[in-house]
């Protein structure tokens, strides 16, 4: 009887241990993780997809995919260097993210300011013109970009529209993970 109970107890203990969850580690201050739907219009061209983005002061990792999940591009930042890996596997590197995305994607993506803008705030240390609706930031002009939060009352915002010239980028953020 004893030999039957021991494997049963060990099995039950292993099963309970496998069901235990490891508490998520808190994100460092200034970091975030998000999942969003994105729609981009540039001139007569339009595309939509999904963005998964992990940001910290030291690094970024953005994965852009089609609505069905097929990878379009991966953009990373480490030590001030941006690397864009296209769907065909070609790797491109630069220190200027707008120039890099312009050359590879055909339009400039404002990665330098975007991490602040998606959180509903101006990029620190850069001249900005703001318009508030009560105590909520409704519109921001910075680095030649117009950032519109008019469709989002939440903080951090769930809807962000970034435009400049013929380029219109709309983000609908479905999931936010912020530090406590």
Secondary structure, 3 states (H helix, E strand, C coil): CHHHHHHHHHHHHHHHHHHCCCCCCCCCCCCEEEEEEEEEEECCEEEEEEEEEEECCCEEEEEEECCCCCEEEEEEEECCEEEEEECCCCEEEECCHHHHHHHHHCCCCCHHHHHHHCCCCCCCCCCEEEEEECCEEEEEEECCEEEECCCCCCCCCCEEEEEECCEEEEEEEEEEEECC
